[in-house]
């Protein structure tokens, strides 16, 4: 009976089932992609590090440390990493890069890929350098050309494509250049005070050897001030990050599914209303309430099942190409494989949600009286169905359970449901407000076309609420992501009419600073700020040696780990503030980015003073547990210096200038060994290129950062990240458009009746089109404005609590969003009702009576 009863409406029902296709497809694609990613991390875990164990140091490994590492018994490889300028002699251009030298056979797992591949062999034989492929393309260079590194020209033997454990985003931020270790001294780039990172990679034959070596290293890491990375830690970090990503994206896809389920409920509601007479006839013929309900429940289930099946197939197709959206952020190859459990899980969730929403209109079938055949008023339901409240509770519980299962934290899941409920509630409230306003304004002295268009917004069987949801929620999702990206980039990118520096020169040695100043003067560029930098370490905090504090912290963390549930230990070590190397400065003034929050600023002092005042950034002061008046003892290359916290400073770290945790008064560190950082402002990219070229020619060790270039890179990275997120948000927007189409077709019957009446009374085609134009214009504008209010609110929350940058309202972008939504709404609305105006009234009446 369910099959026979659906004969005249199968095509329309199949179209309505498409409402949930995109939501299910999104969840299938993300879930299966997540399983593929997890399997790739497991299969390629050792290639994430390229070794079994990595030891990191900010200082060069001395003979004692090298002997200790060699005694661990594994294969060993050393790497030195530092930033410097890479020159292209044929064009005169230069670019800040990350230069690396290697000794040994690193990587022990995975391979360094280059074009041509023999370039890696030539590099290891000391015949030339490997340069990032994108960098060569940017400057029109190729393997076989020569580049300038420090004081020597070197041949490019290969275009670097991939290094184990690294991704394209890293390469974009810091282009890599691999230099043979035997060439390093000839470049003249590494001095006593140069900034460099030292790494030691080790490989062991067995897990037992690795465990024994790791235990020995952990005993010495505090003494040697080393950082340690293992494959398991790297795998855990990457796995957690990727799982968080696909859980978030799954929630975005879930919103599309909920939107589609609302569309299914609306379609079934209309279908049931059109079948009330049939239900009454079945009841008169002896069908029980359960039988009639089962007939239409089967139709609703078939509707959802078809949508779920099509969505699952579509999700598998999308999954095949989804890794392309995140390829730059994943340091491994992800092989395509259908994850059947995620597919079945998404299909089950999709079908369950669909049926829960479909039951809302289906429940009224149970309460249809046989008298409806004889008396139409019998269809009026005098009281509410108590099962409806049970259904509402089930829907809220199901949505909340899924959200909590995705976020793994109940407060995040509940927060997601609350935020979604607020958004939907606000959209529905605005829909009611539109109906009320339309009723009020339609009585005023508008033209007939405008009054009729307004009346369509509140008449019985109007689709105002459904259209508001479909448009408003899609606008909210897409625009929130875009505006958050816009605000972040605007904060990072200084405006053209301010005086902030946009170029930085660093690693300037003491005997080079006057020469660099002269280069700036010759280039007619301002000297915005000169910051001396002195490297030091903490020796004591409030009279307690750092080693003792670190041991106490280690014991406390071990105790906390023992008390935590199995598998929940974290690897973050707050002791970094104690063992880290501090790069400090000295001056007699505060910068624009600094504000004293507590204590008094001290401008000058002497190294000979018994206790030297120091200004401490308030964040690092909280980490160290110090306040104004507390004492610190620093170790400056073997010389002890006692200091007292004179004041705490708040620092705007986003400012493009040299910012420091510790600032000493002028006259204290003037004779200490160190280097300088200089900031300036260049008018354009050409002036920046001239400055870099002039400085690099005279002082090859001096590196420079062109902020305009860096911000282009940052913008590119933020764009790639948001594209990956928007990729799933587009499913919500497309579902909204699809729901708009189905809602318009849902109301086609009512519009046919209105169109017939209007045409019979003498209305022209032009008038009917203008009536529809008014109706859909008002809907589009109000839905867009509501979605934009929600999006701006979301942008404010993200910029304030996540990025912590000032809120920026992009009026032009918002206006474009309103215009785009308006065009889509009008186009879809008029297209869905187009047949009403192209046929005579008699033909329409005959068609409706068939």
C-alpha positions in Angstrom: 0.0 0.0 0.0 2.9 2.3 0.8 4.2 1.7 -2.7 0.9 2.2 -4.5 0.0 5.3 -2.5 3.3 6.9 -3.6 2.6 6.6 -7.4 1.7 10.2 -8.1 4.4 11.7 -5.8 7.5 9.4 -6.3 9.4 11.9 -8.4 8.8 14.7 -6.0 9.7 12.6 -3.0 12.9 11.4 -4.6 13.8 15.1 -5.2 13.1 15.9 -1.5 15.3 13.0 -0.4 18.3 14.9 -1.9 18.1 17.3 1.1 20.1 14.9 3.2 22.5 13.7 0.5 25.1 16.4 1.1 25.1 16.0 4.8 25.6 12.3 4.7 28.2 12.7 1.9 30.2 15.1 4.1 30.1 12.8 7.1 31.1 9.7 5.1 33.9 11.6 3.4 35.4 13.0 6.6 34.9 9.8 8.6 36.5 7.6 6.0 39.3 10.1 5.5 40.0 10.1 9.2 40.4 6.3 9.2 42.7 6.5 6.2 44.7 9.1 8.1 45.0 7.1 11.2 46.2 4.1 9.2 48.7 6.2 7.4 50.1 7.5 10.7 50.5 4.0 11.9 52.1 2.6 8.7 54.5 5.6 8.2 55.1 6.6 11.8 58.9 6.3 11.7 59.0 8.5 8.6 57.4 11.3 10.7 60.8 11.8 12.4 63.2 10.1 10.0 64.8 8.4 13.0 64.0 6.7 16.2 65.2 9.5 18.5 66.0 13.1 18.0 68.0 15.3 20.5 67.7 19.0 20.2 70.1 21.6 21.5 70.4 25.4 21.2 74.2 25.1 21.7 76.7 23.2 19.7 77.3 19.6 20.9 80.7 19.6 22.7 83.1 16.6 22.9 81.6 15.2 26.1 78.0 15.3 24.7 79.1 13.7 21.4 80.9 10.9 23.3 77.8 10.3 25.4 75.6 10.1 22.2 78.0 7.8 20.5 78.0 5.4 23.5 74.3 4.9 23.1 75.1 2.4 20.4 72.8 3.5 17.5 73.5 4.9 14.0 74.0 8.7 14.4 73.6 11.8 12.3 74.0 15.5 13.1 72.2 18.5 11.7 72.8 22.2 12.1 69.9 24.6 11.2 70.1 28.4 11.0 68.5 31.2 9.1 70.4 33.2 6.5 70.0 34.9 3.1 70.2 33.0 -0.1 71.4 35.1 -3.1 70.6 34.6 -6.7 73.5 36.2 -8.6 72.0 36.2 -12.0 69.0 38.4 -10.9 70.5 40.1 -7.8 67.5 38.9 -5.7 67.8 37.3 -2.2 65.5 35.5 0.2 65.6 34.5 3.8 65.9 30.7 4.0 66.6 28.0 6.5 69.9 26.4 5.9 70.7 22.9 7.1 73.8 20.9 7.1 73.9 17.1 7.6 76.5 14.5 8.6 75.6 10.8 8.6 72.9 8.9 6.7 69.8 10.9 7.8 67.0 10.2 7.1 67.1 6.6 8.4 63.4 6.1 7.5 61.9 7.6 4.4 63.8 9.5 1.8 64.7 13.0 0.9 63.1 13.6 -2.5 64.5 16.0 -5.1 64.3 16.6 -8.9 66.4 15.0 -10.2 66.7 12.3 -7.6 70.5 12.1 -8.1 70.7 15.5 -6.6 70.4 14.0 -3.1 73.4 11.8 -3.8 75.4 14.7 -5.1 74.5 16.7 -2.0 75.7 14.0 0.3 78.9 13.8 -1.7 79.5 17.5 -1.1 79.0 18.6 -4.7 76.3 21.2 -4.2 73.1 22.3 -2.4 69.4 21.2 -2.5 67.1 24.2 -2.7 63.3 24.2 -2.1 61.5 23.6 -5.4 59.0 26.4 -4.9 61.8 28.9 -4.2 63.6 28.0 -7.4 60.4 28.5 -9.3 59.8 31.8 -7.6 63.1 33.2 -8.7 63.3 31.5 -12.1 66.2 29.3 -11.1 66.9 25.6 -11.8 69.3 22.8 -11.0 72.7 23.6 -12.5 72.5 27.4 -11.5 74.7 28.9 -8.8 73.4 30.6 -5.7 75.3 32.7 -3.1 75.4 31.4 0.5 77.4 33.6 2.7 80.8 34.2 1.1 80.7 31.4 -1.4 78.8 30.6 -4.6 77.4 27.0 -4.7 75.8 25.0 -7.4 72.2 23.8 -7.1 72.3 20.1 -7.6 68.6 19.4 -7.1 65.1 20.9 -6.4 64.1 19.8 -2.9 60.6 18.3 -2.9 60.0 16.4 0.3 61.7 15.7 3.6 60.4 13.0 6.0 58.1 14.4 8.7 57.7 17.8 7.1 55.0 19.4 5.0 54.5 22.1 2.4 53.3 24.7 5.0 56.6 24.5 6.8 58.4 24.8 3.5 56.3 27.9 2.6 57.2 29.6 5.9 60.9 28.7 5.9 62.2 27.6 2.5 64.8 24.9 3.1 68.3 24.8 1.7 70.5 21.7 2.4 74.2 22.6 2.4 77.0 20.1 2.6 78.5 20.2 6.1 82.1 20.6 4.8 81.1 23.9 3.1 79.7 25.5 6.2 82.9 27.0 7.5 83.7 28.5 4.1 80.4 30.4 4.1 81.4 32.4 7.2 77.8 32.4 8.5 78.2 30.7 11.9 79.9 32.9 14.5 80.1 32.6 18.3 76.8 34.5 18.9 74.9 33.4 15.8 71.5 31.9 16.2 71.5 28.2 15.3 69.8 24.9 16.3 71.7 21.7 16.7 70.1 18.3 16.3 71.2 14.7 16.6 69.3 11.9 15.0 69.7 8.3 16.2 68.4 4.9 14.9 68.5 1.6 16.8 68.1 -2.0 15.7 65.6 -3.0 18.4 62.9 -1.4 20.6 64.9 -2.5 23.7 68.0 -0.5 22.5 65.8 2.5 21.9 64.2 2.3 25.4 67.6 1.9 27.1 69.0 4.9 25.1 65.9 7.0 25.9 66.3 6.3 29.6 70.0 7.4 29.5 69.2 10.6 27.5 66.4 11.5 29.9 68.8 11.4 32.8 71.2 13.8 31.1 68.7 16.1 29.3 68.5 18.6 32.2 72.2 18.7 32.7 72.8 19.2 28.9 69.7 21.3 28.4 68.4 19.1 25.6 65.0 18.6 24.1 64.0 15.1 23.1 61.6 13.9 20.4 60.6 10.3 19.7 58.5 8.6 17.0 55.8 7.8 19.5 55.5 11.4 20.7 55.4 12.7 17.1 52.8 10.1 16.1 50.7 11.0 19.2 50.9 14.8 18.5 50.0 14.4 14.8 47.3 11.9 15.5 45.6 14.1 18.1 45.8 17.1 15.8 44.3 15.3 12.8 41.6 13.7 14.9 40.6 17.1 16.3 40.5 18.4 12.7 38.2 15.7 11.3 36.0 15.7 14.4 35.4 19.4 13.9 34.8 18.9 10.2 32.4 16.1 11.0 30.4 18.6 13.1 30.3 21.0 10.2 29.0 18.2 8.0 26.5 17.3 10.7 25.0 20.8 10.5 24.4 20.1 6.8 22.7 16.8 7.7 20.5 18.5 10.3 19.5 21.1 7.7 18.6 18.4 5.3 16.6 16.5 7.9 14.6 19.7 8.4 13.9 19.7 4.7 12.8 16.0 4.8 10.4 16.9 7.6 9.0 19.8 5.6 8.6 17.6 2.6 6.8 14.8 4.5 4.6 17.4 6.2 3.4 18.6 2.8 3.0 15.1 1.6 1.0 14.0 4.6 -1.3 17.1 4.3 -2.0 16.2 0.7 -2.8 12.6 1.7 -5.1 13.3 4.6 -8.2 12.4 2.5 -6.5 9.1 1.6 -5.8 8.4 5.2 -9.4 9.1 6.0 -10.6 6.7 3.3 -8.2 4.0 4.6 -9.6 4.4 8.1 -13.2 4.1 6.7 -12.2 0.9 5.0 -11.1 -0.6 8.2 -7.4 0.2 8.5 -6.1 0.5 12.0 -4.2 3.5 13.3 -1.1 1.4 13.3 -1.5 0.3 9.7 -2.1 3.7 8.3 0.8 5.1 10.3 3.1 2.2 9.1 2.2 3.0 5.4 3.5 6.5 5.6 6.3 5.6 8.0 7.5 3.2 5.3 7.4 6.0 2.7 9.4 8.3 5.0 11.9 5.5 5.7 12.3 4.9 2.0 12.8 8.6 1.5 15.6 8.7 4.0 17.2 5.4 2.9 17.5 6.6 -0.7 19.0 9.8 0.4 21.5 8.0 2.7 22.5 5.6 0.0 23.1 8.3 -2.6 24.9 10.4 0.1 27.1 7.5 1.1 28.2 6.9 -2.6 28.8 10.6 -3.0 30.9 10.7 0.2 33.1 7.9 -1.0 33.7 9.9 -4.2 34.5 13.1 -2.2 36.8 11.1 0.1 38.9 10.2 -2.9 39.8 13.8 -3.5 39.5 15.2 0.1 43.3 14.6 0.9 44.1 17.2 -1.8 42.5 19.9 0.3 44.8 19.1 3.3 47.8 17.8 1.4 50.0 20.8 2.4 49.4 20.1 6.1 49.9 16.4 6.3 53.6 15.2 6.2 52.8 11.8 4.7 51.1 10.0 1.8 47.5 9.0 2.5 46.3 6.0 0.5 42.7 5.8 -0.6 40.7 3.1 1.0 37.0 2.9 1.8 36.5 2.8 5.6 33.4 0.8 5.8 32.8 1.4 9.5 32.8 5.3 9.1 30.5 4.8 6.1 28.1 2.7 8.0 28.3 5.0 11.0 27.6 8.1 9.0 24.8 6.3 7.1 23.3 5.1 10.4 23.5 8.6 12.0 22.0 10.1 8.8 19.1 7.7 8.6 18.4 8.0 12.4 18.4 11.8 12.4 16.3 11.8 9.2 13.7 9.5 10.7 13.5 11.4 14.0 12.7 14.6 12.1 10.3 12.8 9.7 8.3 11.5 12.7 7.3 15.0 13.6 4.8 15.4 10.7 4.1 11.6 10.5 2.7 11.5 14.1 -0.4 13.5 12.9 -1.4 10.5 10.7 -2.2 8.7 13.9 -4.8 11.3 14.8 -6.7 11.6 11.5 -10.4 10.7 12.0 -12.4 8.8 9.4 -14.9 11.7 9.5 -12.4 13.8 7.5 -13.9 12.2 4.4 -17.3 13.7 5.2 -16.4 16.8 7.2 -13.1 18.7 6.5 -13.2 20.4 10.0 -12.6 16.9 11.5 -8.9 17.3 10.5 -8.4 20.0 13.2 -6.5 18.6 16.1 -7.8 19.9 19.4 -4.9 18.8 21.7 -1.2 18.2 21.4 0.2 14.6 21.0 2.2 13.7 24.1 4.4 11.6 21.9 5.6 14.8 20.3 7.4 15.8 23.4 9.1 12.4 23.6 10.2 12.9 20.0 11.6 16.3 20.8 13.6 14.9 23.7 14.9 12.1 21.4 16.1 14.6 18.8 17.9 16.8 21.3 19.4 13.7 23.0 20.6 12.3 19.7 22.1 15.5 18.4 23.9 16.1 21.8 25.2 12.5 21.9 26.7 12.8 18.5 28.3 16.2 19.2 29.8 14.9 22.5 31.1 11.8 20.8 32.8 13.9 18.1 34.4 16.5 20.5 35.2 13.9 23.2 34.4 16.5 25.8 30.9 16.9 27.1 31.1 20.7 27.5 32.3 21.2 23.9 29.5 19.0 22.6 26.9 20.7 24.7 28.3 24.1 23.7 28.0 23.1 20.0 24.4 22.1 20.5 23.6 25.2 22.4 25.2 27.5 19.8 23.4 25.6 17.0 20.1 25.9 18.9 20.6 29.6 19.4 21.3 30.1 15.7 18.3 28.1 14.6 16.1 29.7 17.3 17.1 33.2 16.2 16.4 32.4 12.5 13.0 31.1 13.4 12.3 34.1 15.6 13.2 36.4 12.7 10.9 34.4 10.4 8.0 35.0 12.9 9.0 38.6 13.0 9.0 38.9 9.2 5.5 37.4 9.1 4.2 39.9 11.7 5.8 42.9 10.0 4.5 41.8 6.6 1.0 41.6 8.1 1.4 45.1 9.5 3.0 46.8 6.5 0.8 45.0 3.9 -2.1 47.1 5.1 -0.3 50.4 4.2 -0.6 52.2 1.0 1.7 50.1 -1.1 1.0 49.1 -4.7 -1.0 45.9 -5.3 2.1 43.9 -6.3 4.0 44.9 -3.1 1.0 44.1 -0.9 0.5 40.7 -2.5 4.2 39.9 -2.2 4.2 40.8 1.5 1.1 38.8 2.1 2.8 35.6 0.8 5.1 35.8 3.8 2.4 35.2 6.4 -0.4 33.4 4.6 -1.2 29.7 5.6 1.3 27.2 4.3 4.0 29.8 3.8 7.6 28.6 3.7 9.1 31.6 5.4 10.6 29.7 8.3 12.1 27.0 6.2 13.7 29.4 3.7 15.1 31.5 6.6 16.8 28.4 8.0 18.2 27.2 4.7 19.6 30.6 3.7 20.5 31.9 7.2 22.4 28.9 8.4 24.4 28.5 5.2 25.3 32.2 5.3 26.3 31.9 9.0 28.6 29.0 8.4 30.5 30.3 5.4 30.7 33.9 6.4 31.9 33.2 9.9 35.0 31.3 8.5 35.7 34.0 6.0 35.4 37.0 8.4 37.6 35.2 10.9 40.3 34.8 8.3 39.8 38.4 7.2 40.2 39.8 10.7 43.4 37.7 11.4 45.1 38.8 8.2 44.1 42.5 8.7 45.7 42.4 12.1 48.9 40.9 10.8 49.2 43.2 7.8 50.0 46.8 8.8 48.2 49.4 6.8 50.1 51.4 4.2 49.7 54.8 5.9 51.3 54.0 9.3 54.9 54.2 10.4 55.3 50.7 11.7 58.4 48.8 10.6 58.0 46.3 7.8 61.6 45.0 7.4 63.9 43.4 10.0 67.7 42.9 9.9 69.0 40.4 12.4 72.1 38.5 13.4 74.2 41.7 13.0 77.5 41.3 14.8 78.9 44.1 17.1 81.5 45.2 14.5 78.9 45.4 11.8 76.2 47.6 13.3 77.6 50.9 12.2 78.1 49.6 8.7 74.4 48.4 8.6 73.3 51.8 9.7 75.3 53.4 6.9 73.6 51.1 4.4 70.2 52.3 5.6 71.3 55.9 5.4 72.6 55.3 1.8 69.3 53.7 0.9 67.4 56.7 2.5 65.5 54.4 4.8 64.6 55.2 8.4 66.3 53.6 11.3 63.2 52.7 13.4 64.8 50.8 16.2 68.2 49.1 17.1 67.9 46.3 19.6 71.1 44.7 21.1 70.6 41.0 22.0 72.5 39.2 24.7 72.0 35.4 25.3 71.7 34.1 28.8 70.2 31.3 31.0 68.5 31.3 34.3 70.6 29.9 37.2 68.5 30.6 40.2 64.9 31.8 40.8 64.1 33.4 44.2 67.2 31.8 45.7 66.5 28.2 44.5 68.8 26.7 41.8 67.1 26.0 38.5 68.1 22.3 38.6 66.4 21.8 41.9 63.2 23.5 40.6 63.2 21.4 37.5 63.6 18.2 39.6 60.7 19.2 41.8 58.6 20.0 38.7 59.5 16.6 37.2 58.5 14.7 40.3 55.2 16.7 40.5 54.4 15.9 36.9 55.3 12.2 37.4 52.9 12.1 40.3 50.1 13.8 38.3 50.7 11.4 35.5 50.3 8.4 37.9 47.0 9.8 39.1 45.6 10.3 35.6 43.7 7.6 33.8 45.7 5.3 31.6 46.4 6.7 28.2 45.7 10.3 29.1 49.2 11.5 29.9 50.4 14.7 28.1 53.9 15.4 27.1 53.9 19.2 27.6 56.6 20.2 30.0 56.2 23.6 31.8 59.8 23.4 32.8 60.8 25.0 29.4 60.8 28.5 31.1 63.5 27.3 33.4 65.8 25.5 30.9 65.3 27.7 27.9 67.9 30.2 26.6 66.8 33.8 27.0 67.7 36.4 24.4 67.5 39.7 26.3 68.1 43.3 25.5 69.0 46.5 27.3 67.6 50.0 26.8 66.4 53.1 28.7 62.9 53.3 27.3 59.7 51.4 26.6 58.5 50.7 23.1 55.0 51.3 21.7 54.3 47.6 22.1 55.0 47.6 25.9 53.1 48.8 28.9 54.2 48.6 32.6 51.5 46.8 34.6 53.3 46.7 37.9 56.3 48.3 39.5 58.5 51.1 38.2 60.5 51.4 35.0 64.3 51.7 35.5 66.1 53.4 32.7 69.8 53.1 33.7 72.0 50.9 36.0 75.5 49.5 36.1 76.8 46.0 35.9 78.8 46.6 39.0 75.6 47.1 41.1 75.0 44.4 43.7 71.5 43.7 42.4 70.5 44.7 38.9 66.9 45.7 38.1 65.2 43.8 35.2 61.8 44.2 33.5 60.0 40.9 33.0 57.1 40.2 30.6 54.0 39.4 32.7 53.3 36.1 30.9 56.7 34.6 31.6 56.6 36.0 35.1 53.5 34.0 35.8 55.2 30.9 34.4 58.2 31.4 36.5 56.1 32.3 39.6 57.9 35.6 40.2 56.7 39.1 41.1 58.1 42.6 41.6 60.9 42.4 44.1 61.8 38.7 43.5 65.4 37.9 42.7 66.8 36.0 39.6 70.3 34.9 38.9 71.4 34.7 35.3 74.3 32.9 33.6 75.9 35.0 30.8 78.3 32.6 29.1 79.8 31.5 32.5 79.4 34.9 34.3 76.8 35.1 37.0 74.6 38.2 37.4 72.1 38.8 40.2 68.9 40.7 39.2 65.7 41.9 40.9 62.4 42.1 39.2 61.8 45.9 39.0 58.5 45.8 37.0 56.2 43.6 34.9 55.4 44.5 31.3 52.5 43.6 29.0 53.8 43.1 25.4 51.9 43.2 22.2 53.7 40.3 20.5 52.0 40.8 17.2 53.8 44.1 16.7 56.5 43.8 14.0 59.6 44.6 16.1 62.0 43.0 18.4 60.1 42.0 21.6 61.7 40.4 24.6 60.8 38.5 27.8 63.6 40.3 29.8 64.7 43.9 29.3 67.6 45.3 31.3 68.4 49.0 31.9 71.0 50.7 29.8 74.6 50.5 31.1 74.3 46.9 32.3 75.0 44.7 29.3 76.7 47.1 27.0 80.0 45.2 27.0 78.4 41.7 26.9 78.9 39.6 23.8 75.8 39.5 21.6 74.4 40.7 18.3 71.9 43.4 17.1 68.4 43.5 15.5 67.5 46.5 13.3 64.0 47.4 12.1 63.2 49.8 9.3 60.3 50.7 6.9 60.6 50.2 3.2 58.0 51.9 0.8 57.6 48.9 -1.5 59.0 45.5 -2.5 61.6 47.0 -4.9 63.1 49.1 -2.1 63.1 46.0 0.1 64.9 44.0 -2.5 67.6 46.7 -2.9 68.1 46.8 0.9 68.5 43.0 1.1 70.9 43.0 -1.8 73.0 45.8 -0.4 73.2 44.3 3.1 73.9 40.7 1.9 76.7 41.8 -0.4 78.5 43.6 2.4 77.6 41.4 5.3 76.6 37.8 4.1 75.8 36.6 7.7 73.2 39.3 8.2 69.6 38.0 7.5 66.6 40.1 6.7 62.9 39.6 6.8 60.6 41.3 4.3 57.3 41.6 6.2 55.3 42.1 3.0 56.6 38.8 1.7 56.1 37.1 5.1 52.5 38.4 5.3 51.8 37.1 1.8 53.0 33.7 3.0 50.9 34.0 6.1 47.9 35.0 4.1 48.5 32.0 1.8 48.7 29.6 4.8 45.6 31.0 6.4 43.9 30.7 3.1 44.8 27.1 2.8 43.7 26.3 6.3 40.3 28.0 5.8 39.9 26.4 2.4 40.1 23.0 4.0 37.5 24.0 6.6 35.3 25.8 4.1 35.4 22.8 1.9 33.1 21.1 4.4 31.2 24.3 5.2 30.3 24.5 1.5 28.3 21.3 2.1 26.1 23.3 4.5 25.7 26.2 2.1 24.9 23.9 -0.8 22.4 22.0 1.4 20.8 25.4 2.2 20.4 26.1 -1.5 19.1 22.6 -2.2 16.6 23.1 0.7 15.6 26.4 -0.8 14.9 24.7 -4.1 12.9 21.9 -2.4 11.0 24.4 -0.2 10.0 26.4 -3.3 8.9 23.2 -5.1 7.0 22.2 -1.9 5.0 25.4 -2.1 4.4 25.0 -5.8 0.9 23.5 -5.3 -0.1 26.6 -3.3 1.4 28.9 -5.8 -0.4 27.1 -8.6 -3.7 27.8 -6.8 -2.8 31.5 -6.3 -1.5 31.9 -9.8 -4.7 30.4 -11.3 -6.8 32.7 -9.2 -4.7 35.8 -10.1 -4.6 34.9 -13.8 -8.4 34.3 -13.8 -9.0 37.7 -12.1 -6.9 39.3 -14.9 -3.4 39.5 -13.4 -0.6 39.6 -16.1 2.5 37.5 -16.1 4.5 40.5 -15.3 2.5 41.2 -12.2 2.8 37.6 -10.9 6.6 37.7 -11.5 6.9 41.0 -9.6 4.8 39.6 -6.7 7.2 36.7 -6.5 10.2 39.1 -6.8 9.0 41.1 -3.8 8.4 38.0 -1.7 11.8 36.4 -2.4 13.6 39.7 -2.2 12.3 40.3 1.3 13.1 36.7 2.3 16.6 36.9 0.8 17.4 40.2 2.5 16.1 39.2 6.0 17.8 35.8 5.8 21.1 37.3 4.7 21.0 40.0 7.5 20.2 37.4 10.2 22.9 35.1 8.9 25.3 38.0 8.8 24.5 39.1 12.4 25.2 35.5 13.5 28.4 35.4 11.5 29.7 38.8 12.8 28.9 37.5 16.3 30.9 34.4 15.5 33.8 36.4 14.1 33.9 38.6 17.2 34.0 35.5 19.4 36.8 33.9 17.4 38.9 37.0 17.1 38.6 37.9 20.8 38.9 34.4 22.4 40.9 32.4 19.9 43.1 34.7 17.8 43.0 37.5 20.4 43.2 40.2 17.8 41.0 43.4 17.4 37.6 43.0 15.9 37.4 44.3 12.3 34.0 44.7 10.5 34.5 44.4 6.7 31.5 46.3 5.4 32.2 45.7 1.8 32.5 41.9 2.2 29.2 41.8 4.1 27.5 43.8 1.4 28.7 41.4 -1.2 27.3 38.5 0.9 23.9 40.2 1.1 23.9 40.7 -2.6 24.9 37.1 -3.4 22.2 35.7 -1.1 19.6 38.0 -2.6 20.4 36.9 -6.2 20.4 33.2 -5.3 17.1 33.5 -3.4 15.3 35.4 -6.2 16.7 33.2 -8.9 15.7 29.9 -7.2 12.3 31.2 -6.1 11.3 32.5 -9.5 12.7 29.5 -11.3 10.8 27.1 -9.1 7.5 28.9 -9.9 8.2 29.7 -13.5 5.5 27.4 -14.9 2.8 29.4 -13.3 3.3 32.3 -15.6 3.9 30.4 -18.9 0.6 28.6 -19.2 -3.1 29.8 -19.4 -5.3 29.3 -16.4 -7.4 26.6 -18.0 -4.4 24.5 -18.8 -3.2 24.8 -15.2 -6.6 23.8 -13.8 -6.7 20.7 -16.0 -3.2 19.8 -15.0 -4.0 20.1 -11.3 -7.1 18.0 -11.6 -5.5 15.1 -13.4 
